[in-house]
Amino acid sequence: QVQLVESGGGLVQPGGSLRLSCKASGFSFSSYAMDWYRQPPGKERELVATITSFGTVTNYADSVKGRFTGSRDNAKDTVYLQMDSLKPEDTAVYYCRWFAYWGRGTQVTVSS
């Protein structure tokens, strides 16, 4: 069955960095694009970035352009989100998605 497992979240100070990972299983990972979403507290879930099967990144949210970088390692069935220059407004639960399948998310909190 399809499983998506996010990791790498945590508490970080403003200006800091985190790298999120999403390990996929149960489908031919290298053939498909993957999405990163986030849901800030009290707000709707929003698309952060799409990583194509080739590793190019599209659909960066305007709020993260120039600070976040998506990537993937098809040999490890894993997609990544490198987050730099983090801001308090980046606080959210971050999810990866493949079609109708979602991971359980990983909490990112940016606070001093």
C-alpha positions in Angstrom: 0.0 0.0 0.0 1.0 3.6 -0.5 2.8 5.2 2.4 4.3 8.7 2.7 6.3 9.4 5.9 7.6 12.9 6.6 10.4 13.7 8.9 12.8 16.5 9.8 10.5 19.1 11.4 11.2 20.8 14.7 11.6 24.1 16.5 14.0 26.5 14.9 14.8 30.2 15.5 14.0 32.8 12.8 16.7 32.8 10.2 17.4 29.2 10.7 17.2 26.2 8.4 15.6 22.8 8.3 15.5 20.0 5.8 12.3 18.0 5.5 12.2 14.5 4.0 9.3 12.4 2.7 10.0 8.7 2.3 7.6 7.1 -0.2 6.7 3.5 -0.7 4.0 1.4 -2.5 4.3 3.0 -6.0 6.8 3.7 -8.7 8.2 6.8 -7.1 10.6 7.8 -9.8 7.7 8.1 -12.4 5.7 10.7 -10.6 5.8 14.3 -9.4 5.4 14.9 -5.7 4.0 17.9 -3.8 4.9 19.6 -0.6 2.0 21.3 1.2 1.8 23.1 4.5 -1.0 24.1 6.9 -0.4 27.0 9.2 -2.4 27.0 12.5 -6.0 28.1 11.8 -5.5 28.3 8.1 -6.1 26.2 5.0 -3.6 23.8 3.6 -1.5 25.4 0.8 0.8 24.1 -1.9 4.5 24.9 -1.2 6.2 23.2 -4.2 5.9 20.5 -6.8 8.9 18.3 -7.6 8.7 16.7 -11.0 9.8 13.1 -11.6 13.0 14.6 -13.1 13.7 16.7 -10.0 12.9 20.1 -11.4 10.7 22.2 -9.1 7.6 24.1 -10.1 4.7 25.8 -8.4 6.8 27.4 -5.6 4.5 29.5 -3.4 5.4 33.1 -3.7 6.0 33.3 0.1 8.8 30.7 -0.1 10.5 31.6 -3.4 14.2 32.1 -2.9 14.2 30.5 0.5 12.9 26.9 0.0 14.4 24.4 -2.4 12.7 21.1 -3.4 14.7 18.1 -4.5 14.4 14.3 -4.7 16.5 11.2 -4.7 14.8 8.6 -6.8 17.2 5.9 -5.6 16.0 6.4 -2.1 12.3 7.1 -3.0 12.6 10.3 -1.1 11.6 13.9 -1.7 13.2 16.8 0.2 12.3 20.4 1.1 15.3 22.5 2.2 14.0 25.5 4.1 16.4 28.4 4.7 15.9 31.9 6.2 12.9 30.6 8.1 10.3 33.1 9.3 7.7 32.8 12.1 5.0 32.7 9.3 6.5 29.5 8.0 5.2 27.7 11.2 2.9 25.0 10.0 2.5 21.3 9.6 4.2 20.2 6.4 2.9 17.4 4.3 3.9 15.5 1.2 1.3 14.4 -1.3 1.0 11.9 -4.2 -2.4 12.2 -5.9 -5.0 11.4 -3.2 -2.4 10.1 -0.7 -1.0 12.3 2.1 1.6 11.7 4.8 0.8 12.4 8.4 2.9 15.6 8.4 5.8 17.0 10.3 5.5 20.1 12.5 7.7 23.1 11.9 7.8 25.8 14.4 9.8 29.0 13.9 10.1 31.0 17.0 12.7 32.7 19.2 
